[in-house]
Amino acid sequence: MNSMSLSKLGGMCLCLGAALLTIPFLLQITLGGTPEEGSLIWRYFSEELTNGGTLSLLYPILSILGIALLIFGTHTLNSILQKEKEDGLLSLGTMLIILGSIGYMFVWSLDYHILWGQHIENAWEIAALGMTMEIGMVMLFGVVNWSGVQCFASALASRGYGNSTLVKVTSVFAGLHVVNHLYTIFNLDPMSS
């Protein structure tokens, strides 16, 4: 068996990880929907999850595998670029991405808590509690993760690495995501979709 270079494997992991992470996200949006105004959003999302059948079991597996591949790809790209020229912002972005991504792995694992706890008395309350924990963790780890993406993309843009327009747009998009997560933390109404 021929060995594969680190840069090639890292690039493949970035592409495959992004694809694996995107599939569940798109399927949940297209097969799901949005809660009715005035309904408890945690109940809606937990019921969507528990009614998802086998797909609800598959989504966390695909997502966590995708996240793991993205972590490896990001770490690899950082390692390669640091050898060319040391960059503190790139390292900070990498660390924040890794920490935020590990947090997202914990979030996805809570889906099983919701799914496997549905057959007990007061199941929807436990599912809603699990969904509340998920959303709280998404908001907090989202700030960390998207701050990392913003730092990482800004460092790449300052180096002129890759498509400069795409990297700059990614940096702005990530910064807006940080603001969105912070805004949501302070303004979320669980009875409003």
Z-matrix of the N, CA and C atoms (Angstrom, degrees):
N
C 1 1.437
C 2 1.522 1 108.89
N 3 1.308 2 116.87 1 130.95
C 4 1.458 3 121.78 2 179.05
C 5 1.520 4 110.09 3 -76.36
N 6 1.328 5 115.12 4 143.13
C 7 1.465 6 118.33 5 177.42
C 8 1.526 7 109.45 6 -81.22
N 9 1.317 8 115.17 7 152.30
C 10 1.457 9 121.57 8 -179.23
C 11 1.524 10 107.96 9 -108.33
N 12 1.319 11 116.86 10 141.11
C 13 1.461 12 119.83 11 179.71
C 14 1.528 13 109.99 12 -67.66
N 15 1.314 14 115.02 13 153.73
C 16 1.459 15 121.16 14 -179.98
C 17 1.525 16 110.86 15 -62.34
N 18 1.316 17 116.74 16 -41.44
C 19 1.465 18 119.42 17 -178.72
C 20 1.526 19 111.46 18 -65.95
N 21 1.326 20 117.15 19 -39.09
C 22 1.467 21 120.16 20 178.85
C 23 1.532 22 110.73 21 -67.07
N 24 1.330 23 116.77 22 -44.67
C 25 1.461 24 120.48 23 179.06
C 26 1.529 25 110.67 24 -64.13
N 27 1.329 26 117.01 25 -41.87
C 28 1.466 27 120.66 26 177.88
C 29 1.515 28 111.88 27 -61.03
N 30 1.327 29 116.72 28 -43.16
C 31 1.464 30 120.72 29 177.67
C 32 1.514 31 112.36 30 -64.04
N 33 1.341 32 116.05 31 -41.91
C 34 1.465 33 119.84 32 177.93
C 35 1.526 34 110.75 33 -63.81
N 36 1.326 35 116.72 34 -39.27
C 37 1.470 36 120.60 35 179.18
C 38 1.527 37 111.12 36 -65.47
N 39 1.333 38 117.55 37 -38.45
C 40 1.463 39 119.94 38 176.67
C 41 1.527 40 110.89 39 -61.65
N 42 1.321 41 116.73 40 -44.91
C 43 1.473 42 120.64 41 -179.15
C 44 1.528 43 111.90 42 -68.27
N 45 1.317 44 116.74 43 -49.44
C 46 1.465 45 120.80 44 -178.12
C 47 1.529 46 110.96 45 -66.84
N 48 1.328 47 117.03 46 -40.45
C 49 1.463 48 120.70 47 178.31
C 50 1.516 49 111.90 48 -61.45
N 51 1.335 50 116.33 49 -43.30
C 52 1.468 51 119.80 50 178.08
C 53 1.524 52 110.94 51 -62.76
N 54 1.321 53 117.20 52 -40.72
C 55 1.472 54 120.63 53 179.07
C 56 1.527 55 110.93 54 -64.84
N 57 1.333 56 117.01 55 -46.05
C 58 1.467 57 120.31 56 -179.29
C 59 1.524 58 111.89 57 -63.86
N 60 1.302 59 117.13 58 -33.07
C 61 1.458 60 121.03 59 179.73
C 62 1.529 61 111.80 60 -77.91
N 63 1.316 62 116.86 61 -30.24
C 64 1.462 63 121.29 62 -178.22
C 65 1.522 64 112.26 63 -76.22
N 66 1.319 65 118.16 64 -35.52
C 67 1.469 66 121.80 65 -176.40
C 68 1.529 67 111.77 66 -56.65
N 69 1.336 68 120.22 67 -55.57
C 70 1.470 69 119.12 68 -179.84
C 71 1.525 70 112.72 69 -61.72
N 72 1.331 71 116.00 70 -38.04
C 73 1.459 72 120.41 71 -179.76
C 74 1.529 73 110.45 72 -60.02
N 75 1.326 74 117.10 73 -49.18
C 76 1.466 75 120.64 74 -179.56
C 77 1.523 76 112.18 75 -66.67
N 78 1.332 77 116.68 76 -40.47
C 79 1.466 78 119.42 77 179.33
C 80 1.523 79 111.46 78 -64.41
N 81 1.309 80 117.51 79 -40.70
C 82 1.460 81 119.61 80 179.69
C 83 1.522 82 111.03 81 -64.96
N 84 1.315 83 117.25 82 -36.88
C 85 1.462 84 120.34 83 179.42
C 86 1.524 85 110.56 84 -70.99
N 87 1.341 86 116.96 85 -45.70
C 88 1.465 87 119.44 86 -176.14
C 89 1.519 88 112.63 87 -74.75
N 90 1.326 89 118.62 88 -35.68
C 91 1.461 90 121.03 89 -179.29
C 92 1.525 91 111.78 90 -86.78
N 93 1.308 92 117.15 91 -20.81
C 94 1.461 93 121.29 92 -178.73
C 95 1.515 94 110.63 93 -91.34
N 96 1.270 95 115.72 94 -136.34
C 97 1.453 96 122.01 95 -179.88
C 98 1.513 97 108.40 96 179.30
N 99 1.321 98 115.19 97 -156.43
C 100 1.454 99 119.97 98 178.39
C 101 1.523 100 109.12 99 -123.73
N 102 1.318 101 116.92 100 150.64
C 103 1.465 102 119.59 101 -179.74
C 104 1.527 103 111.54 102 -70.33
N 105 1.327 104 115.00 103 153.94
C 106 1.455 105 120.05 104 175.82
C 107 1.523 106 108.78 105 -72.14
N 108 1.324 107 115.65 106 145.71
C 109 1.456 108 120.64 107 177.88
C 110 1.526 109 109.50 108 -60.83
N 111 1.326 110 116.27 109 134.96
C 112 1.454 111 121.25 110 179.08
C 113 1.517 112 114.38 111 91.17
N 114 1.332 113 116.79 112 -5.30
C 115 1.466 114 119.33 113 177.44
C 116 1.525 115 108.82 114 -96.51
N 117 1.311 116 115.76 115 155.61
C 118 1.462 117 120.63 116 179.43
C 119 1.530 118 108.63 117 -70.35
N 120 1.331 119 116.71 118 113.65
C 121 1.462 120 119.59 119 -173.58
C 122 1.519 121 111.99 120 -64.62
N 123 1.347 122 118.93 121 -31.07
C 124 1.469 123 120.69 122 179.25
C 125 1.525 124 110.04 123 -64.10
N 126 1.334 125 115.83 124 -39.79
C 127 1.462 126 119.33 125 -180.00
C 128 1.530 127 109.62 126 -65.68
N 129 1.332 128 115.91 127 -43.78
C 130 1.467 129 119.62 128 -179.75
C 131 1.530 130 110.56 129 -58.20
N 132 1.336 131 117.02 130 -51.44
C 133 1.463 132 119.62 131 -176.13
C 134 1.524 133 112.20 132 -67.74
N 135 1.328 134 117.07 133 -36.58
C 136 1.467 135 118.44 134 178.09
C 137 1.526 136 110.64 135 -67.67
N 138 1.347 137 118.01 136 -36.55
C 139 1.468 138 120.23 137 176.87
C 140 1.526 139 110.94 138 -68.29
N 141 1.327 140 117.06 139 -37.91
C 142 1.469 141 120.15 140 175.99
C 143 1.525 142 110.09 141 -59.94
N 144 1.309 143 115.34 142 -42.19
C 145 1.462 144 120.48 143 -179.89
C 146 1.522 145 111.02 144 -65.70
N 147 1.333 146 117.22 145 -46.90
C 148 1.465 147 119.76 146 -177.02
C 149 1.523 148 112.41 147 -71.33
N 150 1.332 149 117.69 148 -22.33
C 151 1.465 150 120.66 149 178.34
C 152 1.524 151 112.50 150 -89.99
N 153 1.336 152 117.42 151 -0.75
C 154 1.462 153 121.43 152 -175.08
C 155 1.511 154 115.76 153 -79.04
N 156 1.322 155 118.27 154 -9.72
C 157 1.463 156 121.73 155 177.84
C 158 1.518 157 113.03 156 62.52
N 159 1.333 158 115.22 157 -139.16
C 160 1.464 159 121.97 158 -176.40
C 161 1.524 160 112.07 159 -61.26
N 162 1.330 161 117.13 160 -34.65
C 163 1.466 162 119.26 161 179.28
C 164 1.529 163 111.03 162 -60.69
N 165 1.324 164 116.51 163 -36.90
C 166 1.464 165 119.69 164 178.85
C 167 1.523 166 111.79 165 -64.85
N 168 1.319 167 117.45 166 -26.26
C 169 1.464 168 121.16 167 174.94
C 170 1.525 169 111.22 168 -79.69
N 171 1.322 170 116.59 169 -30.21
C 172 1.462 171 121.88 170 -176.79
C 173 1.530 172 112.51 171 -80.16
N 174 1.341 173 117.59 172 -36.63
C 175 1.463 174 120.77 173 -176.47
C 176 1.530 175 113.47 174 -53.32
N 177 1.344 176 119.49 175 -49.39
C 178 1.472 177 118.48 176 -179.74
C 179 1.526 178 113.30 177 -63.11
N 180 1.326 179 116.89 178 -36.36
C 181 1.472 180 119.79 179 179.42
C 182 1.522 181 110.08 180 -62.81
N 183 1.340 182 116.72 181 -50.15
C 184 1.468 183 120.64 182 179.73
C 185 1.524 184 110.84 183 -61.32
N 186 1.320 185 115.97 184 -43.40
C 187 1.462 186 119.90 185 -176.69
C 188 1.520 187 112.27 186 -66.35
N 189 1.320 188 117.22 187 -45.45
C 190 1.465 189 119.77 188 -178.70
C 191 1.525 190 110.96 189 -67.27
N 192 1.316 191 117.43 190 -38.69
C 193 1.464 192 119.99 191 175.56
C 194 1.529 193 110.12 192 -64.05
N 195 1.330 194 117.13 193 -42.98
C 196 1.461 195 121.12 194 177.22
C 197 1.517 196 112.05 195 -60.53
N 198 1.334 197 116.35 196 -43.39
C 199 1.464 198 120.74 197 178.83
C 200 1.528 199 110.48 198 -62.96
N 201 1.325 200 117.31 199 -43.48
C 202 1.470 201 120.71 200 179.59
C 203 1.528 202 110.88 201 -60.64
N 204 1.326 203 116.68 202 -42.70
C 205 1.468 204 120.01 203 178.38
C 206 1.529 205 110.98 204 -65.61
N 207 1.334 206 117.19 205 -39.32
C 208 1.466 207 120.27 206 177.93
C 209 1.531 208 111.43 207 -65.28
N 210 1.322 209 116.78 208 -38.61
C 211 1.468 210 119.83 209 177.07
C 212 1.527 211 109.93 210 -60.59
N 213 1.329 212 116.47 211 -46.93
C 214 1.466 213 119.66 212 179.72
C 215 1.528 214 110.57 213 -62.62
N 216 1.321 215 117.38 214 -45.08
C 217 1.459 216 120.86 215 -179.78
C 218 1.519 217 112.54 216 -62.14
N 219 1.328 218 116.82 217 -42.50
C 220 1.466 219 121.37 218 179.03
C 221 1.528 220 110.71 219 -65.39
N 222 1.322 221 116.51 220 -45.27
C 223 1.470 222 120.89 221 178.73
C 224 1.529 223 110.54 222 -61.83
N 225 1.316 224 116.49 223 -41.73
C 226 1.466 225 120.90 224 -179.78
C 227 1.521 226 111.15 225 -64.32
N 228 1.342 227 116.75 226 -46.55
C 229 1.466 228 120.15 227 179.51
C 230 1.525 229 109.99 228 -61.35
N 231 1.324 230 117.39 229 -43.35
C 232 1.461 231 120.51 230 177.41
C 233 1.529 232 110.81 231 -59.23
N 234 1.328 233 117.37 232 -45.87
C 235 1.474 234 121.14 233 -179.20
C 236 1.521 235 111.54 234 -60.10
N 237 1.318 236 116.06 235 -43.41
C 238 1.470 237 120.42 236 -179.19
C 239 1.525 238 110.68 237 -65.56
N 240 1.341 239 116.61 238 -45.52
C 241 1.460 240 120.00 239 -177.66
C 242 1.526 241 112.24 240 -70.87
N 243 1.340 242 117.90 241 -31.02
C 244 1.469 243 120.56 242 178.09
C 245 1.527 244 111.20 243 -66.57
N 246 1.342 245 116.86 244 -30.20
C 247 1.467 246 120.15 245 177.69
C 248 1.522 247 110.69 246 -67.55
N 249 1.341 248 116.43 247 -33.07
C 250 1.463 249 120.49 248 178.38
C 251 1.526 250 111.01 249 -72.33
N 252 1.348 251 115.16 250 -47.03
C 253 1.466 252 120.77 251 -177.42
C 254 1.520 253 108.25 252 -160.74
N 255 1.348 254 116.28 253 124.71
C 256 1.463 255 119.74 254 -179.85
C 257 1.521 256 110.40 255 -62.78
N 258 1.326 257 115.61 256 139.43
C 259 1.460 258 120.79 257 -177.14
C 260 1.527 259 108.77 258 -147.82
N 261 1.329 260 116.16 259 108.19
C 262 1.459 261 121.35 260 -178.44
C 263 1.518 262 112.97 261 -64.36
N 264 1.333 263 117.09 262 -39.47
C 265 1.467 264 120.62 263 -179.40
C 266 1.524 265 110.95 264 -64.54
N 267 1.321 266 116.73 265 -38.38
C 268 1.462 267 121.34 266 177.57
C 269 1.531 268 110.44 267 -64.86
N 270 1.334 269 116.47 268 -41.99
C 271 1.470 270 120.07 269 178.28
C 272 1.522 271 111.53 270 -66.42
N 273 1.330 272 117.02 271 -41.51
C 274 1.461 273 120.53 272 177.32
C 275 1.529 274 110.13 273 -61.47
N 276 1.330 275 116.05 274 -46.18
C 277 1.461 276 120.02 275 178.19
C 278 1.514 277 112.05 276 -59.04
N 279 1.326 278 116.43 277 -42.91
C 280 1.467 279 120.67 278 178.86
C 281 1.522 280 110.91 279 -61.03
N 282 1.329 281 116.96 280 -46.45
C 283 1.467 282 120.47 281 -179.06
C 284 1.524 283 111.06 282 -63.18
N 285 1.331 284 117.40 283 -43.42
C 286 1.468 285 120.22 284 179.77
C 287 1.528 286 111.31 285 -65.77
N 288 1.323 287 116.91 286 -39.00
C 289 1.469 288 120.36 287 177.01
C 290 1.525 289 110.08 288 -61.91
N 291 1.319 290 116.47 289 -45.19
C 292 1.473 291 119.98 290 -179.09
C 293 1.530 292 110.54 291 -63.09
N 294 1.335 293 117.49 292 -47.24
C 295 1.468 294 120.20 293 -179.74
C 296 1.528 295 111.44 294 -63.57
N 297 1.329 296 116.68 295 -45.37
C 298 1.464 297 120.02 296 178.54
C 299 1.514 298 111.98 297 -63.33
N 300 1.318 299 116.75 298 -38.08
C 301 1.463 300 121.16 299 179.69
C 302 1.521 301 111.75 300 -67.26
N 303 1.320 302 117.05 301 -39.77
C 304 1.468 303 119.86 302 176.09
C 305 1.531 304 109.49 303 -62.43
N 306 1.318 305 116.62 304 -39.25
C 307 1.461 306 120.06 305 175.38
C 308 1.514 307 111.97 306 -60.02
N 309 1.335 308 116.22 307 -42.68
C 310 1.470 309 119.94 308 177.76
C 311 1.526 310 111.09 309 -62.79
N 312 1.332 311 117.49 310 -32.41
C 313 1.469 312 119.89 311 176.64
C 314 1.530 313 110.33 312 -62.81
N 315 1.327 314 116.28 313 -42.24
C 316 1.472 315 119.58 314 176.30
C 317 1.528 316 110.68 315 -62.41
N 318 1.323 317 115.99 316 -40.35
C 319 1.466 318 120.26 317 179.50
C 320 1.524 319 110.70 318 -59.79
N 321 1.324 320 116.52 319 -48.42
C 322 1.469 321 119.54 320 -178.59
C 323 1.523 322 111.38 321 -63.48
N 324 1.327 323 117.00 322 -32.77
C 325 1.466 324 118.68 323 -179.67
C 326 1.526 325 111.58 324 -68.17
N 327 1.327 326 117.80 325 -22.83
C 328 1.467 327 120.29 326 177.05
C 329 1.528 328 112.24 327 -66.79
N 330 1.326 329 117.52 328 -19.45
C 331 1.471 330 119.50 329 175.46
C 332 1.524 331 110.52 330 -57.86
N 333 1.322 332 116.99 331 -37.74
C 334 1.462 333 119.68 332 179.40
C 335 1.529 334 110.90 333 -69.01
N 336 1.317 335 116.80 334 -35.70
C 337 1.474 336 120.58 335 174.50
C 338 1.531 337 109.30 336 -57.58
N 339 1.309 338 116.43 337 -43.93
C 340 1.467 339 120.96 338 -179.66
C 341 1.519 340 110.64 339 -68.41
N 342 1.321 341 116.64 340 -46.83
C 343 1.470 342 120.73 341 -176.91
C 344 1.519 343 112.60 342 -65.94
N 345 1.311 344 117.52 343 -44.52
C 346 1.463 345 120.28 344 -174.18
C 347 1.526 346 112.32 345 -81.05
N 348 1.332 347 116.77 346 -15.02
C 349 1.455 348 119.51 347 178.34
C 350 1.515 349 113.71 348 -93.21
N 351 1.331 350 117.51 349 5.03
C 352 1.460 351 120.24 350 -173.29
C 353 1.522 352 114.25 351 -77.20
N 354 1.295 353 119.21 352 -11.93
C 355 1.463 354 120.83 353 -175.55
C 356 1.524 355 112.90 354 -98.21
N 357 1.308 356 116.80 355 15.16
C 358 1.460 357 119.58 356 178.93
C 359 1.526 358 109.30 357 -107.45
N 360 1.316 359 116.46 358 170.01
C 361 1.459 360 120.94 359 179.16
C 362 1.529 361 109.47 360 -63.15
N 363 1.309 362 116.88 361 143.02
C 364 1.470 363 123.44 362 -177.13
C 365 1.525 364 111.38 363 59.51
N 366 1.317 365 116.20 364 39.22
C 367 1.465 366 121.26 365 -174.46
C 368 1.517 367 112.53 366 -59.64
N 369 1.330 368 118.19 367 -42.16
C 370 1.465 369 118.13 368 -176.10
C 371 1.521 370 110.65 369 -64.48
N 372 1.347 371 117.88 370 -32.27
C 373 1.461 372 120.08 371 179.01
C 374 1.530 373 110.54 372 -66.68
N 375 1.318 374 116.41 373 -40.62
C 376 1.465 375 120.04 374 177.68
C 377 1.528 376 109.92 375 -68.10
N 378 1.340 377 116.24 376 -40.13
C 379 1.463 378 119.84 377 177.65
C 380 1.525 379 110.37 378 -63.91
N 381 1.329 380 116.99 379 -42.17
C 382 1.463 381 120.23 380 179.00
C 383 1.529 382 110.80 381 -65.15
N 384 1.330 383 117.25 382 -37.60
C 385 1.461 384 120.71 383 176.41
C 386 1.528 385 110.37 384 -63.65
N 387 1.334 386 116.27 385 -44.00
C 388 1.466 387 120.12 386 176.51
C 389 1.516 388 111.82 387 -60.55
N 390 1.337 389 116.64 388 -41.68
C 391 1.463 390 120.37 389 179.32
C 392 1.526 391 110.31 390 -67.30
N 393 1.332 392 117.57 391 -36.96
C 394 1.462 393 121.07 392 176.72
C 395 1.531 394 110.20 393 -62.05
N 396 1.330 395 116.78 394 -42.89
C 397 1.470 396 120.18 395 176.86
C 398 1.524 397 109.94 396 -62.61
N 399 1.330 398 116.98 397 -42.67
C 400 1.464 399 120.42 398 179.32
C 401 1.516 400 111.19 399 -58.94
N 402 1.331 401 116.70 400 -50.06
C 403 1.463 402 120.12 401 -176.80
C 404 1.531 403 110.47 402 -62.83
N 405 1.331 404 117.06 403 -41.62
C 406 1.460 405 119.81 404 177.68
C 407 1.520 406 111.91 405 -59.57
N 408 1.315 407 116.11 406 -43.68
C 409 1.466 408 120.19 407 179.83
C 410 1.529 409 111.30 408 -69.21
N 411 1.336 410 117.02 409 -37.70
C 412 1.467 411 120.33 410 177.57
C 413 1.525 412 109.81 411 -60.27
N 414 1.325 413 116.40 412 -43.55
C 415 1.465 414 119.47 413 -179.00
C 416 1.528 415 111.04 414 -63.49
N 417 1.328 416 117.10 415 -47.41
C 418 1.463 417 119.82 416 -177.06
C 419 1.527 418 112.33 417 -70.57
N 420 1.328 419 116.70 418 -49.55
C 421 1.464 420 118.64 419 179.81
C 422 1.527 421 111.36 420 -70.48
N 423 1.329 422 116.44 421 -24.42
C 424 1.460 423 120.14 422 175.64
C 425 1.514 424 111.57 423 -63.52
N 426 1.337 425 116.44 424 -40.91
C 427 1.467 426 120.14 425 176.93
C 428 1.527 427 109.85 426 -60.16
N 429 1.326 428 116.63 427 -44.79
C 430 1.467 429 121.21 428 -179.62
C 431 1.527 430 110.30 429 -64.98
N 432 1.337 431 116.70 430 -50.31
C 433 1.461 432 121.53 431 -176.30
C 434 1.532 433 111.67 432 -62.26
N 435 1.340 434 116.65 433 -49.88
C 436 1.464 435 119.14 434 -176.68
C 437 1.523 436 111.92 435 -70.91
N 438 1.343 437 117.80 436 -27.93
C 439 1.471 438 119.59 437 172.07
C 440 1.526 439 109.49 438 -63.61
N 441 1.329 440 115.65 439 -39.83
C 442 1.460 441 120.21 440 176.85
C 443 1.515 442 112.49 441 -63.90
N 444 1.325 443 116.41 442 -44.09
C 445 1.472 444 120.09 443 178.45
C 446 1.527 445 109.45 444 -62.16
N 447 1.332 446 116.61 445 -39.99
C 448 1.458 447 120.01 446 -179.87
C 449 1.530 448 110.47 447 -64.67
N 450 1.321 449 117.84 448 -45.48
C 451 1.477 450 121.06 449 177.67
C 452 1.526 451 111.09 450 -62.89
N 453 1.325 452 116.08 451 -46.04
C 454 1.464 453 122.23 452 -178.29
C 455 1.534 454 110.25 453 -60.47
N 456 1.335 455 115.99 454 -48.83
C 457 1.468 456 119.98 455 -178.83
C 458 1.525 457 111.15 456 -66.98
N 459 1.328 458 117.72 457 -37.66
C 460 1.468 459 120.31 458 177.70
C 461 1.526 460 110.89 459 -63.20
N 462 1.334 461 116.15 460 -40.45
C 463 1.467 462 120.13 461 178.15
C 464 1.527 463 110.57 462 -64.85
N 465 1.332 464 116.41 463 -41.73
C 466 1.470 465 119.49 464 177.92
C 467 1.524 466 110.81 465 -64.30
N 468 1.333 467 116.87 466 -40.23
C 469 1.465 468 120.54 467 179.78
C 470 1.526 469 110.77 468 -64.25
N 471 1.335 470 117.37 469 -41.36
C 472 1.471 471 119.69 470 -179.70
C 473 1.527 472 111.83 471 -67.66
N 474 1.320 473 117.24 472 -24.95
C 475 1.472 474 122.08 473 176.88
C 476 1.524 475 111.83 474 -82.98
N 477 1.330 476 116.49 475 -16.06
C 478 1.459 477 120.09 476 -173.74
C 479 1.515 478 111.71 477 74.76
N 480 1.330 479 116.62 478 27.51
C 481 1.467 480 122.15 479 -176.88
C 482 1.520 481 110.01 480 -83.84
N 483 1.310 482 116.49 481 131.16
C 484 1.467 483 121.29 482 176.61
C 485 1.514 484 112.29 483 71.95
N 486 1.313 485 116.09 484 -161.14
C 487 1.456 486 122.77 485 178.08
C 488 1.524 487 108.03 486 -73.52
N 489 1.334 488 116.69 487 110.25
C 490 1.468 489 120.22 488 -172.10
C 491 1.526 490 112.33 489 -61.95
N 492 1.322 491 117.92 490 -36.94
C 493 1.465 492 120.53 491 178.98
C 494 1.521 493 110.72 492 -65.17
N 495 1.316 494 116.64 493 -46.07
C 496 1.464 495 120.99 494 -179.62
C 497 1.528 496 111.46 495 -63.15
N 498 1.317 497 116.66 496 -41.29
C 499 1.464 498 120.75 497 -179.32
C 500 1.528 499 110.26 498 -67.17
N 501 1.328 500 117.54 499 -40.68
C 502 1.470 501 120.66 500 178.49
C 503 1.524 502 111.30 501 -66.99
N 504 1.320 503 117.25 502 -41.49
C 505 1.468 504 120.98 503 177.36
C 506 1.528 505 109.88 504 -62.77
N 507 1.323 506 116.77 505 -41.46
C 508 1.469 507 120.95 506 177.28
C 509 1.520 508 110.80 507 -60.71
N 510 1.324 509 117.24 508 -42.00
C 511 1.458 510 121.44 509 179.20
C 512 1.528 511 110.98 510 -62.10
N 513 1.322 512 116.86 511 -45.94
C 514 1.470 513 121.15 512 179.07
C 515 1.528 514 110.23 513 -64.94
N 516 1.323 515 116.57 514 -45.55
C 517 1.468 516 121.78 515 179.41
C 518 1.528 517 110.58 516 -58.18
N 519 1.324 518 116.88 517 -44.29
C 520 1.467 519 121.19 518 179.83
C 521 1.527 520 110.58 519 -64.79
N 522 1.326 521 116.75 520 -41.98
C 523 1.464 522 120.10 521 177.20
C 524 1.519 523 111.88 522 -60.88
N 525 1.328 524 116.72 523 -40.85
C 526 1.468 525 120.67 524 176.93
C 527 1.523 526 111.29 525 -65.23
N 528 1.325 527 116.63 526 -35.25
C 529 1.469 528 120.56 527 176.72
C 530 1.532 529 110.98 528 -63.80
N 531 1.317 530 116.80 529 -39.71
C 532 1.469 531 120.02 530 177.24
C 533 1.529 532 109.42 531 -60.76
N 534 1.329 533 116.12 532 -48.05
C 535 1.466 534 120.74 533 179.17
C 536 1.526 535 110.40 534 -60.65
N 537 1.332 536 117.07 535 -42.62
C 538 1.461 537 121.48 536 179.68
C 539 1.530 538 111.39 537 -61.58
N 540 1.324 539 116.95 538 -44.06
C 541 1.464 540 120.23 539 178.73
C 542 1.533 541 110.65 540 -62.87
N 543 1.324 542 116.80 541 -44.62
C 544 1.462 543 119.86 542 179.62
C 545 1.525 544 111.13 543 -64.10
N 546 1.318 545 116.56 544 -43.57
C 547 1.467 546 120.78 545 177.71
C 548 1.529 547 110.39 546 -59.18
N 549 1.321 548 116.50 547 -44.58
C 550 1.463 549 120.98 548 -178.96
C 551 1.521 550 111.39 549 -63.53
N 552 1.326 551 117.25 550 -40.91
C 553 1.465 552 120.76 551 179.22
C 554 1.529 553 110.65 552 -56.52
N 555 1.324 554 116.42 553 -42.72
C 556 1.464 555 119.85 554 -175.36
C 557 1.530 556 113.91 555 -88.80
N 558 1.331 557 118.27 556 -10.74
C 559 1.459 558 120.03 557 -174.53
C 560 1.518 559 115.28 558 -128.31
N 561 1.316 560 118.92 559 5.50
C 562 1.460 561 120.91 560 -175.74
C 563 1.523 562 111.33 561 -66.72
N 564 1.319 563 115.37 562 130.37
C 565 1.463 564 122.43 563 173.32
C 566 1.520 565 106.84 564 -112.17
N 567 1.335 566 118.80 565 111.18
C 568 1.462 567 120.40 566 -175.85
C 569 1.524 568 114.40 567 -65.61
N 570 1.335 569 117.26 568 -7.50
C 571 1.461 570 120.31 569 178.71
C 572 1.521 571 111.60 570 -103.65
N 573 1.328 572 117.48 571 10.06
C 574 1.458 573 120.93 572 -177.78
C 575 1.519 574 109.84 573 -131.75
N 576 1.318 575 115.19 574 133.31
C 577 1.459 576 119.25 575 179.15
C 578 1.507 577 109.96 576 -95.70
